[in-house]
Amino acid sequence: MPGSGGTQKRQERTEPVSEEKRKHLRSKCERITFFATHDHLYEGQVRNISLGGVYIESGNSFYPGEKITVAIPCPSNPHGEKLKEPYKDEEIKMKCVVVWKDPDGFGLRFIRPK
């Protein structure tokens, strides 16, 4: 052991930390969702969502640039009360583009209507 009896000073990291590319905070979400390409309907699990997009866990593989329409689950809350299970879900259909994928699913960016 080098320097017997002494403590080694930790090396400080000086490399820059990569900045978060997302503009919106993500919220955890665990909801079943349906999504479609131009010719097929799929099912997956929403894992997180933000104002800019959504991450869907799915056994189906999609690639960056592909366009998908997703039924985004939105809990109904007409009076502003804190929701408790069970409650009715409503859906908003959003057009999205795949921006990245991993072995478990893919990240989508919402396409804003013009």
C-alpha positions in Angstrom: 0.0 0.0 0.0 1.5 3.3 -1.0 1.8 6.0 1.7 1.3 3.7 4.7 -0.9 5.2 7.4 -1.9 8.3 5.3 -5.1 9.0 3.5 -5.1 9.4 -0.2 -6.6 12.6 -1.6 -9.5 11.9 -3.9 -9.0 13.1 -7.4 -11.6 15.7 -8.4 -13.4 15.3 -11.7 -12.7 18.2 -14.0 -14.4 17.0 -17.1 -17.7 18.8 -17.9 -21.0 17.2 -17.0 -23.3 16.7 -20.0 -26.2 19.1 -19.8 -29.8 17.8 -19.8 -31.3 18.2 -23.3 -34.9 18.1 -22.2 -36.8 21.4 -21.9 -39.5 20.0 -19.7 -39.5 18.2 -16.4 -40.6 14.5 -16.6 -43.2 12.9 -14.4 -43.3 9.2 -13.6 -46.3 7.5 -15.0 -47.4 3.9 -15.2 -50.3 3.6 -17.6 -51.1 1.2 -20.4 -51.3 3.0 -23.7 -52.1 2.3 -27.3 -50.2 3.7 -30.2 -50.3 3.3 -33.9 -48.3 3.6 -37.1 -50.0 4.1 -40.4 -50.9 0.4 -40.6 -50.7 -1.3 -37.1 -52.0 -0.8 -33.5 -49.7 -1.6 -30.6 -49.8 -1.6 -26.8 -47.2 -0.4 -24.4 -46.6 1.1 -21.0 -46.1 4.8 -20.4 -43.2 5.2 -17.9 -42.7 8.9 -17.9 -44.2 12.0 -19.6 -43.6 15.7 -19.9 -45.0 18.6 -21.9 -42.6 17.7 -24.6 -42.9 14.0 -25.0 -43.3 10.5 -23.5 -41.3 7.4 -22.9 -43.1 4.1 -23.7 -41.9 0.7 -22.7 -42.7 -1.8 -25.4 -41.4 -5.0 -26.9 -41.9 -3.4 -30.3 -38.9 -1.7 -31.9 -39.1 1.7 -33.6 -36.4 3.9 -35.0 -35.6 7.6 -34.7 -37.6 9.6 -37.2 -40.6 7.2 -37.3 -44.0 8.9 -36.7 -46.5 7.4 -34.3 -49.9 8.4 -32.9 -50.2 7.8 -29.2 -53.3 7.7 -27.0 -51.9 9.6 -24.0 -53.8 8.6 -20.8 -55.0 11.7 -18.8 -56.8 11.2 -15.5 -60.1 13.1 -15.4 -60.3 15.6 -12.6 -63.1 18.1 -13.3 -63.2 19.6 -9.8 -59.4 19.8 -9.0 -59.6 17.3 -6.2 -56.7 14.9 -5.6 -57.5 11.7 -7.5 -57.7 8.3 -5.9 -58.0 4.9 -7.5 -60.1 3.9 -9.2 -60.8 6.8 -11.5 -61.7 7.1 -15.1 -59.0 7.9 -17.6 -59.5 10.0 -20.7 -57.2 9.9 -23.7 -55.7 12.6 -25.9 -54.4 11.4 -29.2 -51.0 13.0 -30.0 -48.9 12.7 -33.1 -45.3 12.0 -32.1 -41.9 11.3 -33.6 -39.4 8.7 -32.2 -36.3 10.6 -31.0 -34.4 7.7 -29.3 -34.7 4.1 -28.4 -33.2 1.6 -25.9 -33.7 -2.1 -25.4 -36.8 -1.6 -23.3 -38.7 1.1 -25.3 -38.5 4.4 -27.0 -38.7 8.2 -26.4 -41.2 10.2 -28.3 -41.4 14.0 -28.9 -44.9 15.4 -29.3 -45.5 17.1 -32.7 -47.3 20.3 -32.1 -50.2 21.1 -34.5 -49.5 24.1 -36.7 
